[in-house]
Amino acid sequence: MALPHSARTALVWLPACLATAACGSSTDPASFDLHRREGDGVVGEWVHSGLYNRTYYMHIPPGMGATGSHPLLIVLHGAGDTGKAFHARIAADALTDAAGLVVVYPDGLEGTWTVGCGGCTPAERLGANDVTFLRTLVHQLATGLPVDSTRVFVAGFSQGGQLAQVYGCQSPVAPVGIAVVSGSPYQVMTSRCAPAHSFPVAIIHGDNDPVIPFTGANSGGGGILPVDDMVAFWSALEGCDPTPTQEEHPDSVGDGTSYTRFLYAECDGGATVLYDRVNGGGHSWPGDTGPWPDFTGPHSRNLDASAEIVALFMAAVGSGS
C-alpha cells in the first residue's frame, strides 16, 4: 500500500531535520489563502489552518527515527515574539532531549494569539482560531512523524499562557496537561471552559509582574483575572482538595527572589494543580533564560520553569516513547 502524501513528505523531510535536531520555520508568510484545505502544508515548516498558512519551529530529540511514539510538547510564546526566538530564549533542549520529547514552538499571527479578549489582539482581529490551529498542527505532526497525538502537553508564556488555558478549556481532545507562566487569563475564559477530561495544571507567576499584574487588570474579555483567582478557578474545576500543601523556597542564588509552592492534590482523575508564586519575580520564564527586557521586572533564577514543566509532563504521560 502506498504511503499517503503527508507521510511521504515526512519521510523525505525527517533525515535532514534529524541531522541538526532542529527544524526552522518556513519563510512563507502567514498569509491569507482561500484555496488550501485545512491541514495542507509541509511538515516541519508550515500548516494551513483557517484562512492562514501558519508557521512553526520544531526541536526533536537526537536519534529519533521514523518509528515509535513520542510525546509532544507545544510551547507558546508571548505577544510580539516568535516560536524560534522563544526556543532560543528558554534554552530547554537538553531537558526535552533527555525526556525524549518532540517540541513544537508555533508562531502567532503578527506575534499574537486568540485568547478571548474580544478583539484586543491582531490575531483576533484577523479572524484566526488558535484552538483549531493547534489541533490541526497536532494532527499534521502525528500524521507525518512518530508523534503520539494522545500525549500532548501545552505550555505557554504570557499571552501564550492565556492560550494554553483556552486550549485546555475548548479543545475537543484535551491535552494531558497545561503549564502557564506569567499568563493569567481573561475573565471570559472561565465561562467558556469545559475540558474533555481532567488534567494536571502548573501555574508560575511573579507577584511583582508589571505586564500581567498579579492582582489582575481591567481590560478586554472582562478583565484579566488576579492570579489567586486563576489558581482557585483551576483547583475548583479539577475537583481538588481546596487546602493545598505549602513549601517555602528561599533565595538560594542571591537575586532577590524566592518562591512559595502550593500543591493542590486529590483532584479528579488523579490530576494536580501546582502553583509556584515567585516572590519578588517579574514577567519572565524563571531559570537560566533570557535575556529579558528591563520593563519585565525582576527575573528569578531560583526556580527552573522548564524543568518543572518537563517533570510534570513526564509524570502525566510516563517516560516511554
C-alpha positions as CSV (number, residue, x, y, z in Angstrom):
1,M,0.0,0.0,0.0
2,A,1.3,3.4,-0.9
3,L,2.0,5.9,1.8
4,P,-0.3,8.9,2.0
5,H,1.3,12.1,0.7
6,S,1.8,13.6,4.2
7,A,3.7,10.5,5.3
8,R,5.9,10.5,2.1
9,T,6.7,14.2,2.8
10,A,7.7,13.5,6.4
11,L,10.0,10.6,5.4
12,V,11.8,12.9,2.9
13,W,12.0,15.7,5.5
14,L,12.9,13.7,8.5
15,P,16.6,12.8,7.8
16,A,17.6,16.4,7.1
17,C,15.8,17.5,10.3
18,L,17.5,14.8,12.4
19,A,20.9,15.9,11.2
20,T,20.6,19.1,13.3
21,A,17.8,18.0,15.7
22,A,16.1,21.3,14.9
23,C,13.7,22.4,12.2
24,G,13.2,26.0,11.3
25,S,10.0,27.9,10.3
26,S,9.4,28.4,6.6
27,T,9.9,31.9,5.2
28,D,6.4,31.7,3.8
29,P,4.3,34.5,5.4
30,A,1.2,33.6,7.4
31,S,-0.8,34.8,4.5
32,F,-4.5,34.8,3.7
33,D,-5.3,31.8,1.4
34,L,-8.8,30.7,0.3
35,H,-7.7,27.8,-1.8
36,R,-5.9,25.5,0.6
37,R,-7.6,22.8,2.7
38,E,-7.3,22.6,6.5
39,G,-4.1,20.8,7.3
40,D,-2.3,21.4,4.0
41,G,1.4,22.2,4.4
42,V,4.9,21.0,4.6
43,V,5.7,19.0,7.8
44,G,8.2,20.8,9.9
45,E,7.7,24.2,8.2
46,W,4.0,25.3,7.9
47,V,0.4,24.1,8.1
48,H,-2.7,25.7,6.7
49,S,-5.4,26.5,9.3
50,G,-8.4,28.7,8.9
51,L,-7.5,31.4,6.4
52,Y,-3.8,31.4,7.0
53,N,-0.6,29.5,6.3
54,R,0.7,29.1,9.9
55,T,4.4,28.6,10.6
56,Y,6.3,26.9,13.5
57,Y,9.7,25.9,14.8
58,M,10.4,22.4,15.9
59,H,13.0,20.7,18.0
60,I,13.3,16.9,18.0
61,P,15.4,14.6,20.2
62,P,18.6,13.4,18.7
63,G,18.4,9.9,17.2
64,M,14.7,9.9,16.7
65,G,13.8,7.5,13.9
66,A,10.8,7.2,11.7
67,T,9.0,4.8,14.0
68,G,8.0,4.9,17.7
69,S,5.6,7.2,19.5
70,H,7.0,10.3,21.1
71,P,5.1,12.7,23.4
72,L,4.6,16.2,22.0
73,L,5.2,19.4,24.0
74,I,3.7,22.6,22.5
75,V,5.3,25.8,23.8
76,L,3.6,29.1,23.1
77,H,5.5,32.4,23.0
78,G,4.4,35.7,24.4
79,A,3.0,38.6,22.4
80,G,5.4,40.2,20.0
81,D,7.6,37.1,19.8
82,T,8.2,34.1,17.5
83,G,8.5,30.4,18.2
84,K,12.1,30.3,17.0
85,A,13.2,33.2,19.2
86,F,11.4,31.9,22.2
87,H,13.0,28.5,21.8
88,A,16.4,30.2,21.9
89,R,15.4,32.3,24.9
90,I,14.3,29.4,27.2
91,A,17.1,27.0,26.1
92,A,15.2,23.9,27.1
93,D,16.7,21.5,24.5
94,A,18.8,19.4,27.0
95,L,15.8,18.8,29.2
96,T,13.4,17.9,26.4
97,D,16.0,15.7,24.7
98,A,16.6,13.7,27.9
99,A,12.9,13.2,28.2
100,G,12.5,12.1,24.5
101,L,10.1,14.9,23.7
102,V,9.2,16.3,20.3
103,V,8.8,20.1,21.0
104,V,7.0,22.5,18.7
105,Y,7.0,26.3,19.0
106,P,4.2,27.7,16.9
107,D,4.1,31.3,15.6
108,G,1.2,33.5,16.5
109,L,-0.3,35.7,13.8
110,E,1.5,39.1,13.9
111,G,3.1,37.7,17.1
112,T,-0.2,37.3,18.9
113,W,-2.8,34.7,19.8
114,T,-6.6,34.5,20.0
115,V,-7.2,34.5,23.8
116,G,-10.9,35.5,24.1
117,C,-10.3,39.2,24.8
118,G,-12.9,40.5,22.4
119,G,-10.6,41.5,19.5
120,C,-7.8,43.0,21.6
121,T,-5.0,41.2,19.7
122,P,-4.2,41.3,16.0
123,A,-4.8,37.6,15.7
124,E,-8.3,38.0,17.0
125,R,-9.0,40.9,14.6
126,L,-7.7,38.8,11.7
127,G,-10.3,36.2,12.5
128,A,-8.0,33.3,13.5
129,N,-8.9,30.4,15.7
130,D,-5.8,29.2,17.5
131,V,-7.5,26.3,19.2
132,T,-8.2,24.9,15.7
133,F,-4.7,25.8,14.6
134,L,-3.1,23.8,17.4
135,R,-5.4,20.8,16.8
136,T,-4.5,21.0,13.1
137,L,-0.8,21.2,13.9
138,V,-1.0,18.2,16.2
139,H,-2.8,16.2,13.5
140,Q,-0.2,17.2,10.9
141,L,2.7,16.2,13.1
142,A,1.1,12.9,14.2
143,T,0.3,12.0,10.6
144,G,3.8,12.7,9.3
145,L,6.1,11.9,12.3
146,P,6.3,9.4,15.2
147,V,4.3,11.7,17.4
148,D,1.6,10.4,19.8
149,S,-1.4,12.7,19.4
150,T,-2.9,11.4,22.7
151,R,0.1,12.6,24.7
152,V,0.2,16.4,24.1
153,F,1.1,18.9,26.8
154,V,0.7,22.7,26.2
155,A,2.8,25.3,27.9
156,G,2.8,29.0,27.3
157,F,4.3,32.2,28.5
158,S,2.3,35.5,28.9
159,Q,-0.3,35.6,26.1
160,G,0.8,32.1,25.2
161,G,-0.1,31.0,28.7
162,Q,-3.5,32.5,28.2
163,L,-3.9,30.5,25.0
164,A,-2.7,27.3,26.8
165,Q,-5.7,27.7,29.1
166,V,-8.1,28.4,26.4
167,Y,-6.9,25.3,24.6
168,G,-7.3,23.2,27.7
169,C,-10.8,24.5,28.1
170,Q,-12.0,24.3,24.5
171,S,-10.1,21.6,22.6
172,P,-12.3,18.6,21.7
173,V,-9.3,16.5,22.6
174,A,-7.9,17.8,25.8
175,P,-4.2,17.9,26.5
176,V,-2.6,15.7,29.1
177,G,-1.7,18.8,31.0
178,I,-1.0,22.6,30.7
179,A,1.5,25.0,32.2
180,V,1.0,28.7,32.5
181,V,4.0,31.0,33.1
182,S,3.1,34.7,33.7
183,G,-0.2,34.3,31.9
184,S,-3.3,34.8,34.0
185,P,-6.3,34.6,31.6
186,Y,-9.1,36.9,30.7
187,Q,-12.2,36.5,32.8
188,V,-14.3,35.4,29.8
189,M,-12.3,32.1,29.7
190,T,-13.9,30.9,32.9
191,S,-17.4,31.0,31.4
192,R,-16.3,29.1,28.3
193,C,-14.3,26.3,30.0
194,A,-15.5,22.7,29.6
195,P,-12.4,20.4,29.4
196,A,-12.9,17.0,27.8
197,H,-11.3,15.5,30.9
198,S,-9.3,16.5,34.0
199,F,-5.6,17.1,33.6
200,P,-2.6,18.5,35.6
201,V,-2.1,22.2,35.7
202,A,1.1,24.1,36.6
203,I,1.0,27.8,37.2
204,I,4.1,30.0,37.7
205,H,3.7,33.7,38.2
206,G,5.7,36.5,39.9
207,D,4.0,38.7,42.4
208,N,5.9,41.7,41.0
209,D,4.8,41.3,37.4
210,P,4.4,44.7,35.7
211,V,3.0,43.3,32.5
212,I,0.2,40.9,33.6
213,P,-0.3,42.2,37.1
214,F,-0.5,39.7,40.0
215,T,-3.7,41.4,41.1
216,G,-5.3,41.4,37.7
217,A,-6.2,44.2,35.3
218,N,-9.3,45.8,33.8
219,S,-9.1,45.2,30.0
220,G,-10.8,43.3,27.2
221,G,-12.6,40.0,27.8
222,G,-14.0,41.0,31.2
223,G,-10.5,41.9,32.5
224,I,-7.5,39.7,33.5
225,L,-8.0,37.5,36.5
226,P,-6.0,38.0,39.6
227,V,-3.5,35.2,39.9
228,D,-5.1,33.9,43.1
229,D,-8.4,33.7,41.3
230,M,-6.9,31.8,38.4
231,V,-5.5,29.2,40.8
232,A,-8.8,29.0,42.6
233,F,-10.6,28.5,39.3
234,W,-8.4,25.6,38.2
235,S,-8.3,23.9,41.5
236,A,-12.1,24.0,41.8
237,L,-12.6,22.9,38.2
238,E,-10.3,20.0,38.7
239,G,-12.1,19.0,41.9
240,C,-9.0,19.3,44.1
241,D,-8.8,19.4,47.8
242,P,-9.3,23.1,48.5
243,T,-6.4,23.1,51.0
244,P,-3.0,22.9,49.4
245,T,0.3,21.9,50.9
246,Q,2.7,24.8,51.1
247,E,6.5,24.9,50.8
248,E,8.8,27.9,51.1
249,H,11.9,28.0,48.9
250,P,14.4,30.8,49.9
251,D,16.6,32.9,47.7
252,S,19.4,30.4,47.0
253,V,21.1,32.3,44.2
254,G,21.1,35.9,45.6
255,D,18.8,37.5,43.0
256,G,16.3,38.9,45.5
257,T,13.5,36.5,44.7
258,S,12.2,33.3,46.3
259,Y,9.2,31.2,45.6
260,T,6.3,29.6,47.5
261,R,4.9,26.3,46.2
262,F,1.3,25.4,46.7
263,L,0.2,21.9,45.7
264,Y,-3.5,21.1,45.3
265,A,-3.9,17.3,45.3
266,E,-6.6,14.7,45.4
267,C,-8.1,16.1,42.3
268,D,-10.4,14.4,39.8
269,G,-8.8,11.7,37.7
270,G,-5.5,11.9,39.6
271,A,-4.8,15.4,38.4
272,T,-2.9,18.1,40.4
273,V,-2.7,21.9,40.4
274,L,0.8,23.1,41.1
275,Y,1.2,26.8,41.8
276,D,4.6,28.5,42.2
277,R,4.3,32.1,43.4
278,V,7.6,33.7,42.6
279,N,8.1,36.2,45.4
280,G,9.6,39.4,44.0
281,G,9.6,37.9,40.5
282,G,8.6,39.8,37.4
283,H,7.3,38.9,33.9
284,S,9.6,36.2,32.7
285,W,10.3,32.5,32.4
286,P,12.2,31.7,35.6
287,G,15.6,29.9,35.3
288,D,18.7,30.4,33.3
289,T,16.8,32.0,30.5
290,G,16.8,35.3,28.7
291,P,17.7,38.0,28.1
292,W,14.6,39.7,29.4
293,P,13.9,43.5,28.9
294,D,14.1,45.8,31.9
295,F,10.4,46.6,31.6
296,T,9.5,43.0,32.5
297,G,10.8,43.4,36.1
298,P,13.0,41.1,38.2
299,H,14.0,37.8,36.8
300,S,14.2,34.8,39.1
301,R,16.8,32.0,38.8
302,N,15.7,30.3,42.0
303,L,13.2,28.2,40.0
304,D,13.6,26.4,36.7
305,A,10.3,26.7,34.9
306,S,11.4,24.4,32.0
307,A,12.4,21.7,34.4
308,E,9.2,21.9,36.3
309,I,7.1,21.7,33.1
310,V,9.0,18.7,31.7
311,A,8.8,16.9,35.0
312,L,5.0,17.5,35.2
313,F,4.6,16.3,31.6
314,M,6.5,13.1,32.1
315,A,4.7,12.4,35.4
316,A,1.5,12.7,33.4
317,V,2.4,10.6,30.4
318,G,5.2,8.3,31.5
319,S,8.7,8.3,30.2
320,G,8.1,5.6,27.5
321,S,8.3,6.6,23.8
